[in-house]
């Protein structure tokens, strides 16, 4: 019985990884629709909830996706740069910025090799990132491109807490797919290992709860 459950879980995880990969690349045009549907319309609200932590004046977003956060930062007069592995997401975000009259400062690349000079950004941010955000090389690179006293801000997970039927269905779906795991302070270990001073803060919204990781550079 246990082996059957493990096999089932493995198969489901592989299917989900393939689905999310395609959604982020080949079918990037459908990303906003899917994200909005599965989050009962709260996805963009979650992403933009990290704005109060971003004072700039220069911010880098890792895995910027369709560009909603980048656009909002620019509207708030914060110089925002973006990096994403997906060329399709780069194109979507670039179009969104240009339509609003902003210069696009986007790079196609990976977080383990950031194409920026040392001590460039005041903050680096990532919302709902995949495993790349806890990769040791990613965190080393983030620390390198941050200015002294800079911070890495991460929104890793959201929990849907609403009582409406659609909220309960969405919460079950998030739990079933592993998108809303229980918080464990050991998740901060990778940040501490590279020298960040990391902590968590929680935010309660109308129908959801969010957790933020604030990883500050230690000042010697």
C-alpha positions as CSV (number, residue, x, y, z in Angstrom):
1,X,0.0,0.0,0.0
2,X,2.8,2.4,1.0
3,X,4.7,1.7,-2.2
4,X,1.6,2.3,-4.3
5,X,1.1,5.7,-2.7
6,X,4.7,6.6,-3.2
7,X,4.5,5.7,-6.9
8,X,1.2,7.6,-7.3
9,X,2.8,10.7,-5.6
10,X,5.9,10.4,-7.9
11,X,3.7,10.2,-11.0
12,X,1.6,13.2,-9.9
13,X,4.7,15.3,-9.1
14,X,6.2,14.6,-12.5
15,X,3.0,15.5,-14.3
16,X,2.7,18.7,-12.3
17,X,6.3,19.7,-13.0
18,X,5.7,19.2,-16.7
19,X,2.5,21.2,-16.6
20,X,4.1,24.1,-14.7
21,X,7.1,24.1,-17.1
22,X,4.9,24.3,-20.2
23,X,2.7,26.9,-18.5
24,X,5.8,29.1,-17.8
25,X,7.3,28.6,-21.3
26,X,5.3,27.4,-24.3
27,X,1.9,28.4,-22.9
28,X,3.1,31.5,-21.0
29,X,0.2,33.4,-22.7
30,X,-2.2,31.4,-20.5
31,X,-0.3,32.0,-17.2
32,X,-2.3,34.9,-15.9
33,X,-5.6,33.1,-16.6
34,X,-4.5,29.9,-14.9
35,X,-2.9,31.7,-11.9
36,X,-6.1,33.8,-11.4
37,X,-8.4,30.8,-11.7
38,X,-6.5,28.5,-9.2
39,X,-6.1,31.3,-6.7
40,X,-9.7,32.5,-6.9
41,X,-8.6,35.8,-8.3
42,X,-6.1,36.6,-5.6
43,X,-2.8,35.9,-7.4
44,X,-1.9,39.4,-8.4
45,X,-2.9,40.7,-5.0
46,X,-0.5,38.3,-3.4
47,X,2.3,39.2,-5.8
48,X,1.8,43.0,-5.2
49,X,1.6,42.5,-1.4
50,X,5.4,42.5,-1.3
51,X,5.5,46.2,-2.5
52,X,5.8,47.7,1.0
53,X,9.1,45.9,1.4
54,X,10.6,47.4,-1.8
55,X,11.9,50.9,-1.3
56,X,14.5,50.9,-4.0
57,X,15.8,53.0,-5.6
58,X,17.0,50.0,-7.6
59,X,15.3,46.5,-7.4
60,X,16.0,43.3,-9.3
61,X,13.1,40.7,-9.6
62,X,14.1,37.1,-10.1
63,X,11.6,35.0,-12.1
64,X,9.6,38.1,-13.0
65,X,6.9,36.2,-15.0
66,X,4.4,38.3,-16.9
67,X,5.7,41.5,-15.3
68,X,3.0,42.8,-13.0
69,X,5.3,43.5,-10.1
70,X,7.9,45.2,-12.4
71,X,5.3,47.5,-13.8
72,X,3.9,48.5,-10.4
73,X,7.4,49.3,-9.2
74,X,8.1,51.5,-12.2
75,X,4.8,53.3,-11.6
76,X,6.0,53.9,-8.1
77,X,9.2,55.5,-9.5
78,X,11.4,52.6,-8.5
79,X,14.0,51.5,-11.0
80,X,13.2,47.9,-11.6
81,X,15.1,45.2,-13.5
82,X,14.0,41.7,-14.2
83,X,15.6,38.3,-14.9
84,X,13.7,35.2,-16.1
85,X,14.8,32.0,-17.7
86,X,11.7,31.9,-19.9
87,X,12.0,33.8,-23.2
88,X,8.2,33.7,-23.5
89,X,7.8,35.5,-20.1
90,X,10.4,38.0,-21.1
91,X,8.4,38.8,-24.2
92,X,5.1,39.2,-22.2
93,X,6.7,41.4,-19.5
94,X,8.5,43.5,-22.1
95,X,5.2,44.1,-24.0
96,X,3.4,45.0,-20.7
97,X,6.0,47.6,-19.8
98,X,6.3,49.1,-23.3
99,X,2.5,49.5,-23.6
100,X,2.6,51.6,-20.4
101,X,5.5,53.7,-21.8
102,X,8.3,52.3,-19.7
103,X,11.8,51.3,-20.8
104,X,12.2,47.5,-20.5
105,X,15.2,46.4,-18.4
106,X,14.8,42.7,-18.7
107,X,17.3,39.9,-19.1
108,X,16.9,36.3,-20.2
109,X,19.1,34.2,-17.9
110,X,19.4,32.0,-14.7
111,X,19.7,33.1,-11.1
112,X,22.9,31.1,-10.6
113,X,24.8,33.4,-13.0
114,X,23.4,36.9,-12.6
115,X,24.7,39.2,-15.4
116,X,25.0,42.2,-13.2
117,X,27.9,44.0,-11.5
118,X,28.7,43.6,-7.9
119,X,26.8,45.9,-5.5
120,X,24.2,47.0,-8.0
121,X,20.8,46.6,-6.3
122,X,19.2,47.7,-3.0
123,X,16.8,44.8,-3.0
124,X,16.3,41.6,-4.8
125,X,12.8,40.1,-4.9
126,X,11.1,36.8,-5.9
127,X,7.5,35.9,-5.6
128,X,6.4,32.3,-5.6
129,X,9.8,31.1,-6.9
130,X,10.7,27.5,-7.6
131,X,13.6,25.7,-6.0
132,X,16.1,28.0,-7.6
133,X,15.7,30.5,-4.8
134,X,17.3,28.2,-2.2
135,X,20.1,27.1,-4.5
136,X,23.4,27.9,-2.8
137,X,24.8,29.5,-6.0
138,X,21.7,31.6,-6.5
139,X,22.0,33.0,-2.9
140,X,25.7,33.6,-3.3
141,X,25.0,35.6,-6.5
142,X,22.2,37.5,-4.9
143,X,24.5,38.5,-2.1
144,X,27.1,39.6,-4.6
145,X,24.8,41.9,-6.6
146,X,23.3,43.5,-3.5
147,X,24.7,46.8,-2.2
148,X,25.9,46.7,1.5
149,X,22.9,46.6,3.7
150,X,20.7,45.3,0.9
151,X,18.0,42.7,1.3
152,X,16.5,39.7,-0.5
153,X,12.7,39.5,-0.2
154,X,10.9,36.3,-1.0
155,X,7.2,35.5,-1.0
156,X,7.3,31.7,-1.1
157,X,3.8,30.5,-0.3
158,X,0.2,31.6,0.3
159,X,-2.5,29.7,2.2
160,X,-6.1,30.2,1.2
161,X,-8.3,30.6,4.3
162,X,-11.6,31.8,2.9
163,X,-14.7,29.9,3.9
164,X,-16.6,30.1,0.6
165,X,-16.9,26.9,-1.4
166,X,-14.6,28.1,-4.1
167,X,-12.0,29.0,-1.5
168,X,-12.2,25.5,0.1
169,X,-11.8,23.9,-3.3
170,X,-8.8,26.1,-4.2
171,X,-7.2,25.4,-0.8
172,X,-7.6,21.7,-1.3
173,X,-6.1,22.0,-4.8
174,X,-3.1,24.0,-3.5
175,X,-2.5,21.4,-0.8
176,X,-2.9,18.5,-3.2
177,X,-0.4,19.9,-5.6
178,X,2.1,20.9,-2.8
179,X,1.8,24.6,-3.5
180,X,0.9,25.5,0.1
181,X,3.1,23.4,2.4
182,X,3.2,24.0,6.1
183,X,5.8,26.5,7.1
184,X,9.0,25.1,8.7
185,X,11.7,27.5,10.0
186,X,14.3,25.1,8.6
187,X,13.4,26.7,5.2
188,X,15.5,29.6,6.4
189,X,18.7,27.5,6.6
190,X,19.9,28.0,3.0
191,X,19.8,31.8,3.6
192,X,21.7,31.6,6.9
193,X,24.3,29.3,5.3
194,X,25.4,31.9,2.8
195,X,25.5,34.7,5.5
196,X,22.1,36.4,5.4
197,X,20.3,37.3,8.5
198,X,16.9,35.9,7.7
199,X,13.5,36.0,9.4
200,X,9.9,35.6,8.4
201,X,6.9,37.9,8.6
202,X,3.3,36.9,8.2
203,X,0.4,38.9,6.6
204,X,-3.2,38.1,7.0
205,X,-5.5,39.0,4.1
206,X,-9.2,38.8,3.7
207,X,-9.2,35.2,2.4
208,X,-5.6,34.1,2.7
209,X,-2.4,34.2,4.7
210,X,1.0,35.0,3.3
211,X,4.5,34.5,4.6
212,X,7.5,36.7,3.6
213,X,11.2,35.8,4.0
214,X,13.3,38.9,4.7
215,X,17.0,38.1,4.3
216,X,19.2,41.0,5.1
217,X,22.9,41.3,4.4
218,X,24.9,41.3,7.7
219,X,26.7,44.6,8.3
220,X,30.2,43.9,9.6
